[in-house]
Amino acid sequence: MTLTSRLTLLASASIFALSSSAAHAQSTADLYDLGSIQLEGEIDPSDPVPGYVAANAQTATKTGTPILETQQSVSVITGEQIEDQGATTLGDTLGYTAGLTAQPYGTDPRFDSPTIRGFNGSGAQYLNGLRILRGFGAPSFEIYSLERVEVLKGPSSVLYGSGIPGGIINQVQKRAQFVDFGEAGVGVGDPKATEGFVDWNHNYTDNFAARFTAVARDSEEDVEELTNQRGYLGVATRWDITDATTLQFLGSYQKDNPLTPAGVPHGLIGQVDDEDLRSFYVGDPTDDNSDRETLNLGFELSHDLNEDWSLNAGYRHQRFDWDYTGFYVTGVAADNDTISRGGSTQDEESVTDNLDVRVQGSVWAGNTAHDLLFGLDVRRYDVKEVVDFMYADDISYSDPQYSGANLTAPWYSSIDDLVMDQIGVYAQDEISVGNWRGSVALRHDRAKQTGTSWNNFGGESDASQSDEATTGRVGVSYVFDNGIAPYASYATSFDPEVGSDIDGNALKPTEGEQYELGVKWEPTTFNGFFSAAVYDLTQSNLSANVEEGGVAGTRQIGEVTSKGLELEGSVDLDNGWNIRGQYTWNETEQTKGDNVGNEMPNAPAHNASLWANYGFGNDSALEGLRVGGGIRYIGTRFGDTANAYEMEDVTLLDLQTSYDVTEDIAVSLNVTNLTDVAYVANCGSFGCYYGDGRTVQARMSYKW
């Protein structure tokens, strides 16, 4: 993209943001500081985006390269789209994104586990470009605090050091802006979802601004006995120390008590009414317990060394503490009424430190431009986790009694006391020659795990392990003057696994490689972005959750392949329409190890969705009204690696409307799963889990 076109794009976005605010209240996604236009034409990919169409992404190259010129599939879910769809979880946010199955287990308030190109994405989640580390899925993060969510599909180890070959999900927090604005609101919902939220930004001086984001929410699930009280506080500051140096602080504290449904036995599916099963409570209020705290403290530093070179650094310190007691089911008796169940407790404490330092600059060689990036990435994950499994009394489906489940002493106990250290160095060269674009990147990682794993069956084992790997990416594209850019790329991945398998053996690193061909189109006559991609990727040493002898654990199942086609498009039209649609075809197969020939779990062959939103203009009698809705299709899929449990396909409808009561006050209503379809999202040896029923959420907000 030329300098002139970049400046034109940024100026157009700023003007569009101002005009959009009149028709769409004053979304924080519409707030731009017009003074941020820079002579070099760079667009900060963490800035708010008006509408649904993002031209740049932070995640793919770490340099803010336009998505059109990036030789890999990238999806950006903007703040305005998140707001329009009323999303409160990461799964809600990703429901209209190509290549993903957003909620394969239904809504689980503990953590999000979307699949990306057929691979479990619970361990592939990042916050502000730094990995959220946890052995059994990244803990859920408050969606209201996010400016956008970016999904980079395909292997990404060359810049991030670790991650599944399917891709990574990067959640970008709201940043302080040099303009005053604010929002305060309340909401109510069914199932119960009472909330209050505040987002306030203040420009204190010419070079210092701060932003405070807070949420208090009390919610319940389709199983009304399971509730979650969440409190969240986020603080972001920006200090332009000099014209060349900017320091941003990003901090958050989240306290909640999420509980997940225990599921229902597979034997009851089809034997009992689905709506009744969806709301059935298998646990017991005497024993169910959850207490979770997450603290994140970090900074981002940017310093211009000269006109061509800059230094950037990002750091985050995370403390995570979770005490949990929940239930699971193991089967149902021949009477189709007596459900056998067990309980589990988990005491987990972890500390994670992430540091990423980069030097970025541009050089010319004849008529060839090289945008160079050199980086050092260091992380440490220190975790101690105690897990116990216990027997519990049976419970009757027709006449459940909730007076204590008589949990026994643990029949299975495990203790992991582990430290994972990883350091990587990487280099990237983005090449421009006329309309040609190319990229070459290389990285070398060393990872070391120390500590012990213990369980009462096998005793203590040494979990120490050292691994190292070199990963890379190469891509080429041609950007036509009409905004069409075909591309090809090859990338590899490496992900050191934390912990041990069900037999007590240290987990081996996963390795992956992908070939991808695609074409992107950024129209020159209207605001839109379209992409199509075909890919072929392979991963070895894939980990899967298994249950053997009543014990849950991890098994590395061998090699798997994933092939597919992804079509995706977003459009913001001047007449008030915002549209986003996608279709995904994905074929997965386990090719080595256990279950050869089987599909991957939670990987439907077909997935499609379409969302449209219309805002009535100033010349309409319905000025200030926005209406929208969407349709989501999830194809048939299996719930486990053995393909023993198959789920039917499902089609879901969503609706949204909002109205600007005054210039400052707006009301909105979101309804997901409008027809209240009761569908099984996942089944496995530990039971079956339903997707969300009809969810209604009404909000009123005041913006200034």
N, C-alpha and C positions, 0 to 999 in steps of 0.2 A: 504494500500500500504506500502510495506516495505521500510526501509531506502535506501537499495541498489537500489530498483526499482525507487524511487523518484529521486535519484541522476542521475541514468541512463537516466530517462526521461528528466531531465533538461539539462544534457549535450547533449543529442540527439537533443533537441529543439534548443540549441545554435548552434550546428554544422549545423543543417538543415537550420537555419536562414541565415548562411553565404553562404551556397551553393545556397539557394533560391535567394539571392540578385543578383547573376549573371544572373539568368534567368528571373528575375522580377524586373528589375531596382534595386532600393534600397528603397523599401517601409519602412515607419517608423515602420510597423509591423514586419519587419525583423531585427530591430536593437536591439541587446542584448549586455549587458555588461557581458562578460564571467567571470568577477571577482565576479559576484553576487552569484555564487554557494556557498551555506552555508553548513556547516558540518551537521546540523540537517536535511538537505534535504527539507526544506520548499520552496515552490514556491509562489512568490508574485502574487496573482490573478489579480493585476492591471497592470502587466507587459505586453509588447507586445507579441503577439502570431504569430508565422510563420504559414501561411496557414489558414485553416478553422477549424481545430480541436483543441479545448481547453480542457485541462485535468482538470483544476480547475476553480472555480467560486468564486467570492467575496460575492455574494448575498445570497446563500442558507443557510449558517451556520455562516457567518461573521468570519470564521476561516480558509478559504481557503481549506476546505476539498475537496479531489478529487471528481469530479462529479460522478464517478463510485460508490463511497461509500456513496452518498447522497440519502436518501430515499424519494426523491421528484423529479418531472420533472424539468429540468433546460436546457435552450437553451442559447448558447453563440454565438453572431454574432461578429466575430473578426474584427479587423481593416483592415486586408487584404481583407476580404469578402466585407466590406463596400466600400473599394476603388475599387475593381473589378467591383462591381455593380453600381458604380457612384452615390451612395445614397447622397441626399442632405436634406432629411427629415427623421424623425423617421419612417414614413410610408414606405418610400423606403427601409429602413434598415430592416424592419420586414417582408417583403413580402414573404420570403422563410422560415418562422418559423412555426413550428407545433403549433396548438392550437389558432392561431391568425387570425383575419381578419384585415389586416394592415391598410387599408384606406377605412373604410366603408362609408365615405362621399366624396370620392375622395380626392385630395390634398387640404387641408385647411391650408394656410400659417400662420394662427393665432395660431392654436394648433393642436395636434395630438390626435385622439380618437380611437385607435385600440380596438377591442374587444378581450378579453382573456377568452377562454372557455365559450363564450357567454355573458360575462359581459363587460360593457363599461369601458375601461381602461384609460379614460381621467384623472381620479383622482387617478391613481395608479402608477404614474411615480416618480422616484427617481433620484437624481443626487449624485453620490458618496456615495450611501447608505443612503441618507437623503432625506426626502420627499419634492417634489415640491408642495406646497399647493396653491390651487386656487379653487374658488367655481365652475367655469364652465370650467374646463379643464386646464391641465398644459400648460403653454405657450411653444411654440416650442423652442428648444435649438439647437445651431449650431452643425451639425453632424460632420463637419471637425475637431472639437475640441475633438472628442471622440476616446478613445483607443479601446473600445468595448461596446457592449450592451448586458446585461444579462436579461433573462426573467425567473423568478421563478414562476412556475405555481402551483396554489392551494393556500389555505389560508396561510398567512405569518405573521399574527399579533403577533405571539409569539416572533418574533425578531424585528418587525418593528412597532408594536403598532396599525397600521391602514393600511387599504388596502382592496380591494375587494377580495372575495373568489376566483375569477378567477386567481389572481396572481398579481405580480408587475413587472415593467420594470425599471431596474437600468441602467442608463447611466454613464459610467465610463470615466472621463476625462483623456486626455493625461498627463503623469507625467514627471517630469524632470528626466533625466537619466545621469549616470556618463560616458558619451561618447559624443563626438562632432558629430553632424550631422545637416542637414538642408534640407529644400525643399522650393522652390518658384515656383509659376506657375500662368498661366492665363487660362481662359476658355471662350468659346462662345457656345451658344445654340439656339435651336428653339423649342418652343417659346423662346423669348429673355431671355438669361441668361448669362450676361457678368459678369465675376468674376476674382478676383485676390486673391491669398492665399499664406501664408507664415507659415512655421513651423520650428523654429530654436531652437536647444538645444545646450547649451555650458557648459562644465565642467570647472568651474572657478578654483577650487582648489581640493585637494584630498577628501574634505568632503562637497563641495557646488556646486550645479548645478542649472541651471535655463532654462526654456523653454518658448518661446513666440510663440503664435499662433494667426494669424490675418486673417480675411476674409473681403473682400468687394465685394458685389454682387448686381447686378441690374437685376431683373427678372420680367417676366410677365407670366400670366396664359393663358389658352385657350381663356378666355375673355381678349383680349389684352389691354383693357382699365384699367385692374386691375394690378398694378405693385407693387413691393416690393423692396425697397432699404434697404439692411442690412449691417451694420458694426459690426464686432465682434473682440474683443481683449481678449485673454486669457493669463494668466501668471501662471506658476507653478514653484515652487522652491523646492529643497530638500537640507536639511542641516543635515548631520550626526554629531550632536553635540558631541557625544562620540560614542564609539563602541556599547553602549547599547541604545542610544537615537537618534531618527530620528524625525525631524520636517519638514513637507511638507506644503507649502502654495498653495492654489488653488483659483484663482480669475478670474473673467470674467466680461466683460461689453458688452452688446448687445443692439444695437439701430436699430429698423426697423419700417416699416409702413405697416404691412400686411392688406389686404382686402380680404374678401372671396366673391365668386360669390353669388348674391342674390337668385340664383336658378331660375327655371321656373315653371309655374303652371303645376300641374299634368294633367290638361285637355288638354294640348298641346302635351303630350307624345303620340307618335303614329300618331298624326295629322300633324306634321311638321317634316322636315328632322332633324335627331338626330344631325348631325354635325353642322347644323345651330343653333340648340337650345343650343348646348354645348358652342358655342362662343357668344351667345347673351348676351348683356349687359343690365341688368334691372335697374341699378343704374343711377347716374348722377355725372359727374366729378365736378360739382359745389358744391355738398354736401358731396360726399364720402370723408372720412378723417380717417387717422389712424396715431397715433404717440405713439410708445411703447419703453420703456427703462427697461432693467433688469440688475441689478447689483448683483453679487454673490461674497462674500468674505468668505473664510473658511480656515481651517487648518486640518491636520491629524497628530497626535502625537503618536509615538510608543516608549515605554520604556521597556527594559528587566529588570525585578526586580531581577531575578536570572536565572539559567539555565532552569528552568521549568516554570516560571511564567512571564507574561508580562502585561503591562498596555497600552491600546489603546484608543484614543479619537478622535472623529471627530466633527467638528463644521462648520456650514455655516449660514451666515447672507445674506438674500436676500431682495432687495428692488425692487418693481415692480410698474410701473406707465404706465397707458394706457388710452389715449383719443381716442374714436372711434365713427365714424358715418357711418352707412351702411344701406342697404335696404333689404327688404324681400318681397315676393309675397304672395297674399292672394287668387288669383283665376284669371280666364279668363272669359270674357263675352261670350255670345252665338255665337258671330261672330268669335270666335277662333282667335281674333286679339288683342282686348283691354285687357290689363293686369292690374289688380288692385294691388297696392303695398303700402307698408308703409316704414317708416324709423325708425331707433332707434339710440340712442346715449348712450354711456357708458363712465363714468369717474371713473376710478378705481385706488386706491392706496393701496398697502399692504406692510407689513413688516413681514418677517418670520425669526425666529431664531430656529435652530435645533442643539441639542447637544446630542451626544451618547458616553458614557464612558463605557469601558469594561475591565474586568480583565480576563485573559485567562491563563490556566495552565494545566499541566498533572500530574496525580497521578496513581500509580499502586496498585492494590489489588490482590495479588497472581498473576495469569496469565492474569488478566483483566486490560486493560488500560482505563483510564477515561480522556478524553480531556474536561475540564470544562470551562464554560464561564458564567460570571456574569456581568450583564449590567444595566445601568441606562440611560433612554432615555427621554429627555425633549424637548418639542417644544412649540412655541407660534406663532400664526398667527393673525395678527392685520390688518383688512381690512375695508376700507370705499368705498362703491360703489354706484354710482348714475346712474340709468337707466331710460330712457324716451322712450316711443313709440309715434310715430306721424303718422298722415295721410300724404299721398303724392299723387300728380297727377297720373292718369293712364298713361300708356305708350303703344303705338302701336307697335306690333311686326313687322308689315310690313313697318312701317314708323316711327321709333323711333326719338324723338326729345330730345336733350340733352342741355337744356338751363336753368336748374334749375328745381327741382321737387316740388317747393312750399311746403316745409315741414311745417306743421301746428304747433301750440302750442301743447305740449304733452297732449294726451288724457289719458295716463297712465304713472305714475311716481312711482318709488320706491327708497328708500334709505336704505341700510344696513350699520350699524356701529357696527361691531362685533369684539370680541376678543375670540379666541379659545386657551385654555391652555390644554396641555396633558402631563402627566408624567407616566412613566411605569418602572417597575423593572422586570428583567427577568433572568432566569438561564437555562443553557443547558448542558447536559451531553452526549458526544459522546463516545460510548463504543466499545471496540475492544477485542474480545476473539477468538484467532485463526483467522479463516476466517469469523467469524460472526461480523457484525457491527450493532450497535443499536444507537438510539438517543431518548432522552427524553428532552422536553423543556416545561417551564411553565412561564407565564407572568401575571402580574396584572397591569391594566391601570386605571387611573382616568382622566376624561376629563371634562372640564368646559367651557361652552360658556356664555359670557356676552355681553350685548349690546341690541340694538333695531333694529327692522325692521319697515319700514313705507311705505305705498303706499296710493295714493289719493282715493282709494275706501274704504279701511278698516281702515285707520288711522295708528297710531303708536301702536306697540305691543312689549311686553317684550320678547326678544328671549333668555333669560337666561335659561340654562339647565345644569344639572350635570349628568354624567353617569360614571359608572365604570364596569369593566368586567375582568374576568380571562380567558385567552386563553391558548391553549397548542398544542403540537405536539408529536407524538410518532411514531417511525419507526424502522423497522428491515430489514436487508438484509444479504445475504451470498455471499461472493466474491470468486468464483471458481478460480483456478490457471490459467485457460484458458481465464480469463478476463470477464466472464459472471457473472452478479450479479442480481438475482431476489430480489424484495423488496416489502414491504407493509408498508403503513403509514396511519395515521389518524391525521387531523389537524382542528383547529377552527380559526375563524376570528372575529374581532370586529372593526368597523370603525365609530367613531363619525362623524356625518355629520355637515357641516358648513352651517348656514343659516336657512331659513324657507321655508315651502311649499307654493304653490300657494294661500293658504288660510291664510297665515301669521302665521301658527303654526310652532314651532321649530321642526326641523327634528329629528327623532329618530335614534339612532345608528343602523347600519346594523350588522347582525350577520350571520355567515356562518359556515358550517362544511363539511368536505370532507373525503371520503374513496378512497384510491388509491392503485392499484396493478400494478407492472411493472417489466420490466427486462431491464438491460443495458449491453452493450457489448463493451469492449475496447480491440480490437484484439491485440494479442501478436506478430503477424507476419507482420503487416503493420499499418500505422498511420491512425486510424479511430475511430469513436465513433458512436454507434447505440443505440436507445432506443425505447421502446414500453411501453405504459401506458394506463390503463383503469381507469376511475374515476367516482364517483357519488358524487355530491356536491349540497348543498341546501343553499339558502340565504333568510333571512327574512328582511322586511323593505327596499326592493330594491327601489331606487329612479329612476324615469324616467322623461324625459322632456315631458311636455304636453302643449297643447294650448287650453285654454278655454275662450270663449268670446273674441277672438282676443288677449289674453294675454298669453305670454309664461311664464312657470314656472316649478316647480318641484312637482311631486306627488309620494308618497310612495305607491307602488302598491300591496304590500303583500308579498307572498312567491313564489320563483321560484326554479326550479331544473334544473340541467345541468348534463348530462351523456355523456361520450364519449370515443373515442379511438384515440390515437396519436401515429404515427410512424414517426421517424426522424432519419436521419443519415448524417454524414459528413465524407469525406475521403480525405486525402492528399497522393497521390502516388508518388513514386520516379521517375516515368516516365513522370512527369509533369502535371498530372491530379489533379484538385481540384473539388470535387463534393459535393453538398448538396441537399437533397431531403426530402420531408415530405408528409404525408397524415393525414388528420384529419376528424373524424366523430364526430359530436356534436349534441345532441338532447336536446333542451331546452323546458321548459313548465312552464307557470305561473299556480301555484297550489292553490293560495289563493288570495283574494282581487279581484280587477278588472281584467277582461279579462282572467278568468280561462280557461285553455286549450290552450291558445294561445302560440306561440313561442316568444322568446325574439327577439327584433329588432337587425338587423345586425349580426345574428348568423346563417350562412348557415350550413346545415346538412353535407355538404361535401366541403372540401377544400384541394387542393393538389398543389404541386410545385416541380420543379426539376431545379437545376442550375448546369452547368458543365463548367469548364474552363481548357484550355490546353495551356501549355507553351512549345514551341519548345526548345530543349536542345542545349548544346554547339556544339554537333557533327552534327547539322542539318544546311542545307542551309538557313533555316528560323530562325536561332538563334536570340533570342530577341523578337520574335513575340508571343503574347498570343491572343487566340481567345476563346470566350465563349458565352454562351447564356442560356436562361431559359424559362420555360413555367409555367404559373400560372393559376390555375383553381379556380374560386370562384362560389360556388353553389347558387341555388335560396335561397332567404331570404326575410324577411319582414323589412320594414323601420320604423315601429312604434309598440308600445305595443298592439294596437288594431288590428294589422295585416290587416289593411285596404289597405296597399300599398305593393305589391309584386314585387320584382326585379328578372329579369331573370338571369340565370347563364351566366358566361362569361369566355372565355379563352384568355389569353394575352401572347404575346411573347416578349422577351427581347434579345438584342444582345450586345456584348462587344468585343472590340479588343484594344490591346495596342502594342506598338513597342518601343524598346530601340534604339533610333537613335544612341546614343553613350553610354558610360558607365555611363554618368551623365544625359543625356537628354532623356526624354521619351514623347511619345504622346499617347493619348488614345481617344477612341470614344465609347460612350454608347448610345444605342437606347432602350427606353422602349415603350411598346405597339407598336411594329414594324408595325403591320398591321393597326394601327390607328382605332381600334374598338371604335365606339361611344356607350358607354353603360351607363345606369343609375346606379349610385352607391347607391343612397338613395333617398327615397321619404317620405314626411311627410306633415303635415298640413301647413307648411311654404314653401312648394315647393319641387322640385326635383333637385338633384345635380348629375352632370355627373362626371365620372372618367376621369382621364387625357387622352388626345389623345396622338398621337405619340410625344415623347420628344427626342430630339437629343442634346447631350452635348459632345463637343470636348475640350480636355485639353492638354496643354503642360507644362511639369514641369522640373525643374532642381534640382537635388539632389546631395548633397555633404556629 
